[in-house]
Amino acid sequence: MNVEEGELEMSTELRTYRDLYRDIQDSFVNNLAHALRVAGGVSKSGEVSNMSKGELAELSDLSKGTVTKLTTTAATQDAKPDLETICKLAFALNISPAFLLMTARDWKFILQAFGTLQMLGNPEGEKEKPLIKILADAANAQTPSDAAKKGLEFITELRGDDYSTDEREKQQKGILALTALAQLAIKRDSSIHKMEAIALGVILGDRDLVKKTTNLNSQTGEFK
C-alpha cells in the first residue's frame, strides 16, 4: 500500500467514525425528547403525560439550561453530554443509560436478534440443530475466548455462503467483543440463558460500520 492509498483509507475511516458519532448524537437528543413525552406517568383518567424539562432537571440534578440544550433537536451537534450526565438523565427516567445512546439501526439489530432467538427456542428445521449445538458448546466453554470463537462459528452457520470471508473478517472484532460481554453478563446463569446470551451477543456484533446499510432520518426516527 502506497502513501496515498494509506491516507485515503485513514480518511475513509475518519469519515465513518464521524458519521457514527453524528448518528449517536442525533439519536441521543431524539431519544431523550421522545422519552420525555411519556415519562410523566399515567393520570387517574388513563392519560399519559409528559415530563417537563424543569422536572427532568430537578430529578437529574442538572441545570434547566443543560437539559434544554440536550433536548433541542435543532441543535443536536451541540449535545455532547459526559458519562455522568447520561447516567443522571437515565436515573431520572428510570431506564438504562445505554438506551439513550441507541440508534434506530441498533434497535433493528436487536429486533433481528430476538427473531433468531425465537427460532432457536422453537427449532423446526434441520438448520437450527447445528446452531443449537454450537451454542451449547459455547455455553459450556471454559473461557470467554473459547465461547467467542464459537460465536464466530454460529454466525457463519447462520448466514451461510452469503456471509463472505471478507465481511466476516471486518466484523469479527465486534462479534467477538459482544459475545464476551454477553457471556460476562450472565456467567452464573443457566446453560440455556448462556446460549441465548451468546446468540444475542453474536448477532448484535454482526454489523459493518463502513458500509451503512440503513440511514436514519434524525428528525423522524424512521429508516429511509
VEXMINU-744176 format. One record per residue (C-alpha): x, y, z; residue in three letters. Coordinates in Angstrom, 2 decimals. Layout:
% residues N
       c1       c2       c3  type
        X        Y        Z   ALA
...
***
This chain:
% residues 224
       c1       c2       c3  type
     0.00     0.00     0.00   MET
     1.48     3.37    -1.03   ASN
     1.22     6.60     0.98   VAL
    -1.74     7.96    -0.98   GLU
    -3.73     4.74    -0.55   GLU
    -2.94     4.74     3.17   GLY
    -4.09     8.35     3.56   GLU
    -7.29     7.59     1.62   LEU
    -8.05     4.61     3.86   GLU
    -7.47     6.71     7.00   MET
    -9.69     9.46     5.61   SER
   -12.49     6.95     4.93   THR
   -12.22     5.52     8.44   GLU
   -12.31     9.01     9.94   LEU
   -15.43     9.90     7.97   ARG
   -17.02     6.66     9.12   THR
   -16.24     7.48    12.74   TYR
   -17.72    10.95    12.31   ARG
   -20.86     9.53    10.71   ASP
   -21.27     7.15    13.64   LEU
   -20.70     9.97    16.11   TYR
   -23.34    12.15    14.44   ARG
   -25.82     9.26    14.33   ASP
   -25.42     8.68    18.06   ILE
   -25.51    12.39    18.78   GLN
   -28.78    12.82    16.84   ASP
   -30.23     9.68    18.36   SER
   -29.39    10.76    21.90   PHE
   -31.26    14.05    21.51   VAL
   -34.24    12.38    19.85   ASN
   -34.29     9.53    22.37   ASN
   -34.31    11.95    25.27   LEU
   -37.01    14.12    23.69   ALA
   -39.23    11.11    22.94   HIS
   -38.77     9.69    26.44   ALA
   -39.87    13.00    27.97   LEU
   -43.14    12.85    26.03   ARG
   -44.32     9.87    28.07   VAL
   -42.17     9.91    31.21   ALA
   -44.61    11.97    33.28   GLY
   -46.63     8.91    34.21   GLY
   -50.27     7.93    33.78   VAL
   -53.10    10.01    35.25   SER
   -56.17     8.60    37.00   LYS
   -58.07     9.06    33.76   SER
   -55.52     6.90    31.94   GLY
   -53.82     9.71    30.02   GLU
   -50.05     9.56    29.53   VAL
   -48.37    12.82    30.44   SER
   -45.05    14.32    29.52   ASN
   -42.20    15.10    31.91   MET
   -41.26    18.75    31.75   SER
   -37.67    19.82    31.20   LYS
   -37.78    21.51    34.57   GLY
   -38.86    18.28    36.26   GLU
   -36.14    16.33    34.48   LEU
   -33.58    18.93    35.54   ALA
   -34.69    18.63    39.16   GLU
   -34.74    14.82    39.17   LEU
   -31.37    14.54    37.44   SER
   -29.70    17.32    39.44   ASP
   -28.82    19.16    36.24   LEU
   -29.47    22.75    35.32   SER
   -32.54    23.53    33.23   LYS
   -30.24    25.12    30.67   GLY
   -28.30    21.89    30.30   THR
   -31.48    19.85    29.88   VAL
   -32.84    22.32    27.33   THR
   -29.62    22.15    25.35   LYS
   -29.68    18.35    25.35   LEU
   -33.30    18.14    24.19   THR
   -33.23    20.72    21.40   THR
   -33.39    18.73    18.17   THR
   -32.48    21.76    16.09   ALA
   -29.05    21.87    17.73   ALA
   -28.11    18.22    18.02   THR
   -24.46    18.87    17.22   GLN
   -24.22    20.89    20.44   ASP
   -25.26    17.87    22.50   ALA
   -22.08    16.44    24.00   LYS
   -23.03    15.01    27.38   PRO
   -20.41    13.28    29.50   ASP
   -20.96     9.87    31.06   LEU
   -22.05    11.29    34.41   GLU
   -24.71    13.44    32.73   THR
   -26.02    10.46    30.74   ILE
   -26.24     8.42    33.94   CYS
   -28.11    11.20    35.75   LYS
   -30.64    11.51    32.94   LEU
   -31.12     7.75    32.74   ALA
   -31.59     7.50    36.50   PHE
   -34.23    10.24    36.41   ALA
   -36.09     8.42    33.60   LEU
   -35.59     5.02    35.25   ASN
   -34.02     3.47    32.14   ILE
   -30.61     2.07    31.25   SER
   -28.08     4.72    30.12   PRO
   -27.35     2.54    27.08   ALA
   -30.85     3.13    25.69   PHE
   -30.28     6.88    25.49   LEU
   -27.45     6.22    23.03   LEU
   -29.26     3.64    20.89   MET
   -29.68     4.46    17.21   THR
   -32.60     3.21    15.13   ALA
   -30.16     0.83    13.47   ARG
   -29.26    -0.60    16.88   ASP
   -32.93    -1.28    17.58   TRP
   -33.20    -3.02    14.22   LYS
   -30.33    -5.32    15.14   PHE
   -31.98    -6.17    18.46   ILE
   -35.28    -7.00    16.79   LEU
   -33.48    -9.25    14.31   GLN
   -31.62   -10.88    17.17   ALA
   -34.78   -11.69    19.08   PHE
   -36.30   -13.13    15.93   GLY
   -33.35   -15.51    15.71   THR
   -33.61   -16.38    19.40   LEU
   -37.27   -17.24    18.92   GLN
   -36.33   -19.53    16.05   MET
   -33.78   -21.30    18.24   LEU
   -36.29   -21.62    21.06   GLY
   -38.69   -23.43    18.74   ASN
   -36.47   -25.33    16.30   PRO
   -38.40   -26.66    13.34   GLU
   -35.81   -27.27    10.65   GLY
   -32.51   -29.03    10.13   GLU
   -30.64   -25.73    10.08   LYS
   -31.43   -24.97    13.70   GLU
   -29.85   -28.19    15.02   LYS
   -26.19   -27.31    14.24   PRO
   -26.83   -23.78    15.53   LEU
   -28.09   -25.09    18.86   ILE
   -25.11   -27.48    19.04   LYS
   -22.69   -24.56    18.54   ILE
   -24.46   -22.50    21.21   LEU
   -24.43   -25.42    23.64   ALA
   -20.68   -25.81    23.12   ASP
   -20.23   -22.06    23.64   ALA
   -22.31   -22.12    26.85   ALA
   -20.08   -24.90    28.21   ASN
   -16.84   -23.23    27.15   ALA
   -14.25   -22.81    29.87   GLN
   -13.08   -19.35    28.81   THR
   -14.64   -16.26    27.18   PRO
   -12.20   -16.69    24.30   SER
   -13.49   -20.18    23.54   ASP
   -17.10   -19.00    23.73   ALA
   -16.32   -16.06    21.46   ALA
   -14.74   -18.34    18.85   LYS
   -17.87   -20.47    18.93   LYS
   -19.77   -17.24    18.32   GLY
   -17.95   -16.81    15.04   LEU
   -18.92   -20.36    14.06   GLU
   -22.52   -19.60    14.94   PHE
   -22.79   -16.50    12.76   ILE
   -21.07   -18.28     9.86   THR
   -23.51   -21.19    10.08   GLU
   -26.46   -18.81    10.42   LEU
   -25.54   -16.59     7.47   ARG
   -24.43   -19.40     5.20   GLY
   -22.49   -18.91     1.98   ASP
   -23.63   -15.30     1.65   ASP
   -21.57   -14.41     4.70   TYR
   -18.31   -13.87     2.83   SER
   -14.85   -14.20     4.29   THR
   -14.07   -10.51     3.72   ASP
   -17.20    -9.42     5.55   GLU
   -16.57   -11.84     8.39   ARG
   -13.02   -10.54     8.85   GLU
   -14.25    -6.96     9.09   LYS
   -16.98    -7.76    11.57   GLN
   -15.36   -10.44    13.68   GLN
   -13.97    -7.96    16.22   LYS
   -17.45    -6.77    17.09   GLY
   -18.81   -10.31    17.17   ILE
   -16.04   -11.48    19.47   LEU
   -16.43    -8.47    21.78   ALA
   -20.23    -8.70    22.05   LEU
   -20.07   -12.45    22.61   THR
   -17.67   -11.96    25.51   ALA
   -19.81    -9.19    27.01   LEU
   -22.97   -11.26    26.76   ALA
   -21.26   -14.20    28.42   GLN
   -19.96   -11.94    31.21   LEU
   -23.43   -10.54    31.87   ALA
   -24.91   -13.91    32.78   ILE
   -21.88   -16.02    33.58   LYS
   -23.57   -17.51    36.65   ARG
   -26.87   -18.27    34.98   ASP
   -28.19   -21.48    33.43   SER
   -26.85   -23.02    30.23   SER
   -29.96   -22.14    28.24   ILE
   -29.62   -18.49    29.21   HIS
   -25.95   -18.60    28.32   LYS
   -26.88   -19.98    24.91   MET
   -29.41   -17.19    24.36   GLU
   -27.00   -14.50    25.55   ALA
   -24.21   -15.72    23.30   ILE
   -26.56   -15.79    20.32   ALA
   -27.73   -12.27    21.15   LEU
   -24.15   -11.01    21.53   GLY
   -23.10   -12.58    18.25   VAL
   -26.00   -11.12    16.28   ILE
   -25.58    -7.66    17.78   LEU
   -21.91    -7.79    16.86   GLY
   -22.77    -8.78    13.28   ASP
   -22.54    -5.34    11.73   ARG
   -20.47    -3.40     9.26   ASP
   -19.90     0.23    10.25   LEU
   -18.14     1.05     6.98   VAL
   -20.99     0.07     4.67   LYS
   -24.02     1.64     6.26   LYS
   -26.98    -0.48     5.24   THR
   -29.51     1.81     6.88   THR
   -29.78     5.58     7.04   ASN
   -31.60     7.25     9.88   LEU
   -33.69    10.33     9.46   ASN
   -32.79    12.04    12.72   SER
   -35.89    14.23    12.71   GLN
   -38.43    11.43    12.31   THR
   -36.51     8.46    13.69   GLY
   -37.53     6.46    10.62   GLU
   -35.48     4.36     8.24   PHE
   -35.11     5.60     4.71   LYS
***
